[in-house]
Amino acid sequence: MTKRFTMSGDMFSRHGVARLIDVNEGDWSGLMGFPTSDMVNAMSWYWKFQGLRDLFLERHPEWADRADIVDGKNVLKITLVDVADKGVALAVVRARHTQVWAVIDGMDVIHGNLLVWPLQGTSDETLVDALHACAVAAGRNELLPSPWRWNEAEVSELTELADLLADRHVTVEHVTAGNKYRALRDGVMGFDVDISEPWEGQFLVARTDDMDVRVSLKPALGWLVDVRYDQEGVWRRVDLGAWLVGEESSPEPGVLLGGVKLSQLANFVAYQCHRIDAAEYWEPEAQYGEPCDEEAVAASAKLSPLMLAEAVAAQLRERGFGDVSEGRGDSVFRSDRFWIEWREARSSLSTSMVQRLNGIAAAEGRQLILLTTSDISRPAATFADKARGYVFRVRPDTGELTPLNSRARETRLPRSVVS
């Protein structure tokens, strides 16, 4: 979800868009207005920023003569040079109907640090320490130290991986771990904010050769690697598990945390990923027949059971289920790892139904992939997660899959965000 910053009245610009350039244009008092009156009153924000300043000086007393609130406004600024308008600021910025905390490097509004955090749930300690880190880095003209460099307040597997990639001269575009918010620069004049979705887990995006590489850490599936080639513009999954064990493909997406060392993962991204063929991506057919054929008809009128099975199998392989294929004879699908069950129903699948089908799969020594034309109850989805199963709804006219439980949602390919 990407939110574009639109500013009210006396905020960053007269044109209603967040403008980083104003940080250095000499009018710090106009940098930020109060949040909307229905959220908090002006006095509460006044005391909030007074408290932030006090905490900043308590933790970093060496900045006492350079830290102040701008003319009573909601901006805590650190002056870095002997020019009042040059420095680093902490402020509240409105993104449509959402406010975010922003730490802005006014020394270099084009390339300088720009960190954002959610208004709710971000500790005061995180805010003042982020401001301090940015002030030190800007004053010394140095890179931010990790994990602040990645817009994160705490060290994590993703920040450590980002550091390892940077050591290997791989450009890390951004990291999303504990902080689900990140700034997207909109040229010189402003920026947007992107908020990651829960199913995306923790991830980083790096740039290598002629492609983007995304490394994700999901709660259930573990590590996933996806690539987006410049000439294609779509994300495709790379089989990390197969590379680790030297096999052609893995039956299930993901490598569990602990199944690969961070140094191995960094080497894979830096030196091996561009040599490995990614999974083919699937697109729903718009029509069948030649484009110029007047008798070509819509896909919804022509999708046979065989075509439907082919579409489903292609999407499962796209997501990382490497041993799934179309079946022969009475079997619609083939897989050594999974018992794949197809259920056409009008009402939501119940917990008892999913338990019964999972029991059949377990008796065969396999995990369950459940395909249905209906929905699934919340308790049934929870049971499927605990049983390490995957549940997808199938659109009958195109074969398109929609994940219905958390484990299945983790298999989604990344969404594209223009940064």
C-alpha positions, 0 to 999 in steps of 0.5 A: 500500500503506497500513500502519497504525501499531501500537505495541508495549508502551511505544511511543506509547500503552497502546492499541497505536496511534501517538499523536502527542498523547503528544509533548506529554504530558510522557513523552518517555521512553515515546515510543519503544521499541527495534525488534524484537530480531531486527532489531538489538540495543539497543546498535546502536540506541544508537550509531545515535542517538548518531551521529545526534546528533553529525552533527546538531550537526556540521551545525547546531552552534547547537542544541547546548544543545537537542539530546539523546537522551531518557533513553537512548531511541531519540528524538533531541529538539530542545527549542524552549521552556523546557519540557522536553516541548515540541519536535521529535523524530526517532524510529523507529516500527513500522508492522506489520512495517515500521519507518519514520523519523518526524520529529514536531512536538510543538509542534502534534500536530494540525496540525504537521509529520509526516514519514516515511522508509523505515528502509532507504536513508535517509541520516543527512544527510536525517534530521538535516536534516529534523529541523533544518528542522522545528525551525526552522519550529516555532520560528518558527511558519512553514511548512516550506521546500521541498522539506521541506514536501513530505516530500522531501529533494531538489528535483525536478520535482514539488516545483517544480510543487508550489511553483508550485501553492502560489503560485497558491493551489492546495492541494497535499495531498502530493508523492511523488517521491524519498521513496515514504513519506508519513504519513496522519493518523488523527485526533488519536490517530495516523497510518498510512503509505502506500507508493507502488507503482513503477508510480505513478512520481512524483506530487502530489495537489492540491485545486481547486474540487470535485475532487482533481487528481493529476499524475504523472510516469512514466518512459516516458509522462511527464506524466499528469493525473487528476481525481476529482470529489467527486460520483463518487469515482473517478479519470478521466484528463484529456487533457493532450496534447490541451489542449497542441495544441488537439485533441479527443483524443490517441492515446496517454496522457502528455506526455513530460518536456520537452513541457510547461513546469512553469509551463504545467502549473501553470496547467493545474491551477489554471485550466483542468483544471476546464473539461475533460471527463475520460475516461469510466470503465469498470466491469465489468458484473455482469449483463445484463438489468434488475436486477429481471428474474428472467431476468437472467444473469451477465455471464460467461454472456452476454459476446459477442465484440462486448461483449468488444471494446466493454469492451476499447476502453472501457478503452483510452480510459479509460487515454488511448488516445484514437483506439481504437474498436471496428472494423467488418467483419473489424477488431475495433478501429480506431486510426491510431496502434496496431496492435492484435493479439488473441491467444488462447493458453494458454501465455505469449507468447514473445519471438519471438512479440512480436518478430514481432507488433511487426514487423508493427505497425512495417511498418504505421507503427504501435505495438503493443498486444497483447491476450492471454488468457494471460501473457507471459514476462519477456524478452518484456515487456522487449522490448515496453517497448523497442519502446514497445508495450503488452501487456494480458491480457483477462479473457474473461468481463468484458473487464477488462484487466490490464497485463503490461509496465511501459509498460502498467502506467504507464497504470493509473488512480490507486489510492484512498488514504483520507488 
